[in-house]
Amino acid sequence: YSSAVNPAEFSIMAWVKLSQRRKNRFVGLHSSLGYKFEVDSLLFPALSVRTADGKENTIVADKGTGLNNWYHLAVTFKAGELNFYINGTSQITGQS
């Protein structure tokens, strides 16, 4: 891991179809040292980001997905601001 490859801004999108309740990580950069985008065991999208001050912050969307259906999940991160989208609808805006 090198902080030089940890982007200050990014967007991640994925089509997912979950078949069971468990943590499902889709994309990440060295997990807790960079970032990780996942759906938690309660089926809520979550993003964890390690900020420049070394703190790991996790934001969870205020709406979850279901099982056995396709969902388009997206998250954007810019200057500490996070935005989640499920099927194109904004779910939460938060600060990390």
Backbone hydrogen bonds, N-H to C=O, Kabsch-Sander energy under -0.5 kcal/mol:
donor,donor_aa,acceptor,acceptor_aa,energy
5,V,2,S,-1.8
6,N,3,S,-1.2
10,F,77,F,-2.3
12,I,75,V,-2.5
14,A,73,L,-2.5
16,V,14,A,-0.5
16,V,71,Y,-2.8
18,L,69,N,-0.5
22,R,20,Q,-0.9
24,N,39,V,-2.5
26,F,37,F,-2.8
27,V,37,F,-1.4
29,L,35,Y,-2.7
33,L,30,H,-2.5
34,G,29,L,-0.5
34,G,31,S,-0.8
35,Y,29,L,-0.9
36,K,48,S,-2.0
37,F,27,V,-3.1
38,E,46,A,-2.5
39,V,24,N,-1.6
40,D,44,F,-2.6
43,L,40,D,-2.2
46,A,38,E,-3.2
47,L,59,I,-2.4
48,S,36,K,-2.3
49,V,57,N,-2.6
50,R,34,G,-3.1
51,T,49,V,-0.7
51,T,55,K,-2.7
54,G,51,T,-2.4
57,N,49,V,-2.6
57,N,55,K,-0.6
59,I,47,L,-2.5
61,A,45,P,-2.7
65,T,43,L,-3.1
68,N,18,L,-3.6
71,Y,16,V,-2.3
73,L,14,A,-3.1
73,L,71,Y,-0.7
74,A,85,Y,-2.2
75,V,12,I,-2.2
76,T,83,N,-2.1
77,F,10,F,-2.9
78,K,81,E,-2.0
79,A,8,A,-0.8
81,E,78,K,-2.4
82,L,94,G,-3.1
83,N,76,T,-1.8
84,F,92,I,-1.9
85,Y,74,A,-2.4
86,I,89,T,-2.2
87,N,72,H,-3.2
89,T,86,I,-1.8
91,Q,84,F,-2.5
92,I,84,F,-0.7
94,G,82,L,-2.2
96,S,80,G,-2.9
